[in-house]
Amino acid sequence: MSDELGVDKTITKDEMSPPREMKKKRKFAKKKKTTRKKGGFLRKAEDMLDVSLHTRGGHVRRGPSAAEASDNCYKWCCALLSVSIRSLWHEFRELRGYKPPHYTVEAYEKNDSKNRYNDILCMDATRVRLKARCENDDYIHANWITMPDNQKYICTQGPVAESVEDFWHMIFTEKSNVVVMLCNFVEGSHEKCYPYFASEPNIPVAFGKMFTVTVKECYEPDPTGTIQHKLIEVEVLGTVAKVHHIASLDWPDHTAPSSPLPAVTMLKLARMLSAGRPITVHCSAGIGRTATFVGIDYASQKIRKDGNTSMTEVLKELRHQRLHAIQSPIQYTFLHICILEMFVEEGVVAREGSVLEYYEAYDNMLKKYSKTFPVTSKHRLATT
């Protein structure tokens, strides 16, 4: 049975059930007792590290589970650890201004009031078109990015007041059951995202004439203490959709977190909860933090197939789908660190020696970058 939006009203048993828990990771350090928590978070922070921290020189050693890991991942890790952190910085700078050839932004230009920033364009070729809308009312600042395994992500800006109804329309009609939020509603004195749900549970909020949004559950914090997980119900014309909302509390605009663990944890949780449906990801502009996060999945999949995967080509491919993807050299560097962390957790390489030195070099770079980077946003706010 379908409603006027063309959406199946049938709610499956799985959709009505609470989220499944994350699978335990393969252990190759001393096994610790697992703490079962709601929302898919099963492990203590120590369990999530999952490795020995003893340093044995500057060489790269295969992790204990390397026999089961991809040789391509190991090859990529070795290549990464053979170059300096600073070289990644320079690598990004050479491509900072790269844009795909022959792109157009006609829909973006016709919908100024629905754009958060007037220097962050939305390309026509991959833009999300709002379903069950006429052609002159199907715009939202969002683009599709498709993974090598065909998992689809919707990369979008933080909604503005004029687009928040469109945001929920997109979530509902595209049947996206996971939203990843990589910003706060307000950062410093600047609004980064219009509030699109109530701050407290069980308070229904109406957006437009069709959408009623209610936070139903707030799950226990994850072991890292930087992720929030909520279950949201979206009611439209008597049909209820359940959406998992996963938010990062520690990712500053234009820069990057000090630890890759929360981002990798969020990615795994989002993939698990989505069950193959589109995953919606947003920050404020929807290009820096958002594309870096999506890039972890995109690049790691390509690396598993080809250990010689070029990260500069990955950056170009992301920008062919979401214009301006990845804004700064520190975000580009963080992308590498997250992929390295993912492979460390899988046992491809051990958390010792060159790996620890690389993490330390990244941390030092981040500290220097954070001291010099201005607090205020560089984007130009769109005028109405």
N, C-alpha and C positions, 0 to 999 in steps of 0.2 A: 504494500500500500504506500502511495507516495503523496506528499503534500504539494502545495503550489510552488514550492521551491525545487521540486523535483528530487526530494530526499526521501529515502525509504524510512517510514515511520517505525518499522519493526525494530524493537530493541532486543538484541540477543541476550542470552543468559550470561555470556562472558562480559558484555558491557555493563550488566547490572551487578556483577561480582566485584569485590574489592581487588585492587591490583595484586598481581602475583609477585612473589618475592624474587629477588635477584638470585641467580644461581651462585653457589659458592665457587670461589676461584680455586684453581689448582694450587696447592701449597707445595712449596719446596723449601721452606724454613720449618722450624718446629711448629707443629699444629697447635693452634690456640682454640680455646672454647669460643664458639660462635654465639653472638648475641642476636637474637631474632627481634627485629623491629618492624614497625609498619612501614608501608610505602616502598618496600623493596630494598631497604637498607638492612643488610644482615650482619655486617662485619664491624668490629671495633676498628678504630683508626690504625692500631698496630697491625691488625690482620690485613688491612688493605695495603700495607707496605710490602708484606709478603716475601721479604727477602733478607738476606744477611747484609749487614752494613760494614763488614770488615774489608778494608782496603788492602789490596795486594799489588801495589805498584800501579803504573800508568797504562798497562795494557788492557785490551778488551777481552774479557773472558766470557765464553758461552755460559748461559745460565743452566741450572740443573735439568730443566725440561727442554733443552735445546733440541733434543732428538725428535721431539714432537712439533717443534716450531718450524716456521717457514725459513728456508735458506735465504729467500729474498729479503725477509725482514732483517735477518742477521747481516746480510750484505749491506743493506741500507744503513743500519746502525754503525757498522764499521766505517763506512764512507763519511757519515756525519761526524763521528768522533775523531776523524783524521783531520778535520778542518776546524778553524777557530770560530768561536761565537761571533767575533767581529766580522768574519767573512760573510756570515748570513746577513748582517746589517748592510754591508756594501752590496750584496746580491739583491736585496730588496730595493735599495736606492736606485739601482739601474732600471728597475721596472715600476718605480713608484707611480709614474704618470701613464702607465700602459692602459689603453682602452681598445676594445675590439673594433675592427674596421666596419664602417657602414652601418652603425647602429642608429636607431631613431628613438625619440622620446616624445612622440606626439601626444599620447594620453597624459603623460606627466605634465606637459605644458598647458593642457586644457583644464587641469584640476589643481590649480595653485592652492586653494584653501585646504586641500587634503594632503598637502606635502608639509612635513615638519621642517625641512631645510630646503632652501632654494638653490643649494649647490650640490645636492645629492640627487642625481637623476635616476629615473626608473625606466629601463629600456623596454621597448615595445615587444621585442621578439619573445621574451620569456616571462612577460608580466602575467600575474594571476588575474584572470578575468572573472569578475563576480558572476556567478551563475544566477539564472532566473532574473536577470536585470537587462534592461534595454541597453543598446550599444553606448549611448551617451551617459550611462550611469553604472558602468561596470568596472570603474577604476578603483584600485587601491595600490598604495606604494609597496608592492610585493612582487617577488620573482621566484620562479621555480629553479631549484638546483637538484639535478638528478645524480644519484650515486652510481658507481659502476655496477652495483648489484640491483639497480633500479629503485632503491628506496628513494622517495621524494621528500625534499625539504621545501618549506615555504619560508623564504627569508624576507622579513618585512620590517618596516620602521615601527617604533613605538607609536601607538595610535595618538592622534590629536583629537580634540573634542569633535571635530567635524567628521572624523573617520572611524570613531569607536564602534558605531553600529555596523559599518562595513566590515570591521575587523571580526566581529562575532558572526556576521553573515558568511564571511569567508571560512572561518573555522567550521561552522555548521554545515555548509553546503559541500565543502571539500572533505568532510568527515575526518578532520584532523582531531585526534584524541589526545595529543600531547602538545603543550605549549611550553617552550623553553624561554625564560625571560633572563636576559643578561645585563640588566640595568636596574636601577631603582627608579621609582616614579619621580623623585626629586633628588638631584645630586648637587650639593652646594646650594646655590640660590636659583638653579635652573631646573625647569620641568623637563624631564627626559622622556616621560611617557604619561599620557593621560590615564588616570585610574580606570581600569576596565572591569573591576570587581570590588566588592566591599572589603574593608580591612578586617572585618570580623566575620566569623562563620554565621550561617543561617540568616543573613540579611539579604533579601532579594533586591536586586537593582535592575531597573528597566532601562534598556537602551533602545530608543525608538519605540515603535508600536508593536514590535514582534518579539524582541529578545528580552528574557528575564534571566539574570545570571546570579547564581547563589553559590557561595563557598560552603560545601557540605562537610568536609573533613580537613583538618590540618594534621599531617602525619608528624611523627617524632623527628627531630632534627637528625641529619645524617652525621656520621662520625666525625667528619671534618668541621662541622659547625658552621659551614658557609652556604648551605643549600636548604631551601625551603620547598616542601612538597605539599601541594593542596589538591583536593579533588573538588572540581567545580561542576555544577549542573547548569546546563543551558537549555531553557525551555522555549520552544517555538511552536505556536499553534497546537499546543497539547502534546507535542513530542519532546522528550527529554534526551539530551545527549550528555554523556559524561566525559569530562576533559581533565586530564592530569596536568597540573601547572607546576613546573619545576623552575625555581628561581635561584640565581646566583646572587649572593650578597657581597661579593668581594672581587669585583672586576671593574676597575676604574675605566672611564672613557678614554679612548686613544691609547691606553697602555695595556698592561696585562697583570694577572695575579702572580704572586711569588711562587706558588705551588701549582703543578699541573694536575694534582690529584682530584680536586673538585670537578674540573672540566671533564676529565676522563670518566669520572664516576657518573656525572650527569649524562654524558653521551651514552654510556652503557645502559643507564636506567631509561633514557628516552627511547632507545632502540627496542628495549625489552617491552616497554609499555605500549609502544605504538602498534606492535603486531603487524607491521607492514603498511600501516596507514601513513598519510603525510604527517610529518613533524613540522610544526610551526616554530620558528626561532626568531626572536627579535631582541634588539637592544634599543638604542635611541634612534640612530640613523638607519640601523639594519645592515651595515656594511663592514664595520670593524670587528667588534666582538662577535657579532653574528656569523660573519663569513669565516672568522678564525675557528669558531666552534664547529661549524659545518665542515670546514676544511680538514679537521682531524679525521673525520669519517671518510671523506673523499680521498685524501692522500693515503691514508693507511690501507684502504682497499686497493689502490693502484700499486702500492709498494708490495703487497702480498702477491701480486701477479708479476711484478717486475722490480727487482732489487735496484735497478738503475733508474728508477723513476726520477725525473727532474722536478724539483720543487718549484722552479721558475715556471715550468710548463703547467704545473698544478695551479699556480697563481693565475696564469693567463686563462686557463679553462674555467676557473671560478668566476673571473671577470667577464667571460663570455656569457655567463648565466645571470650574474648579479653585478652590475656595474659598480666600480669603486671597491670591490671586495678586498678586504684587509687593508687597513689604512696606514699602518706605521711599521717601522722596522722591528720594534719590540714585539708587536703582535705576530709578525712573520716568524720571528725567532721563537716565540712562545708556541707557535704551531709545531715547530720541530721538537720542542721540549715535550709537548703533550704526546706526540707520536712515539718518541723515545720512551716516555713513561709507560705508554700502553704496551710496548714490546718488552719492557722490563718486567711488568706485571705478568706477562705471558711466559716469562722465562727465556726469552730469546737471548738476552744479555743479562749479566748479573749487575746488581746495584752496588758496584764497587769500582775502584780504580778510576778509569777514564770517565765512566758514567757520572760518578760523584763529582769529579773535577768539572765536568761539563755543566752540571746543575749549579755548582758554585760559581762558575763563570757567568752563567745566566743571571743568577741572583745579584752578582756584583754589577752587571750591566743594567739590570732593572733598577737598582738603587740609584745609580748615576742618572738614568733616564728620568726617573720620577722626580729627582731634585730640580731638573731643568725644565720639565714639561709644565706649562701653565695649567691652572686649575679650571679656568673657564673654557667653554667649548669653542673650537675653531670654526664650527659650522655657522653659516649665516641663516638666521631664522627666516622662514618664508613669511612673506607679508600677504595679508588678505585685502 
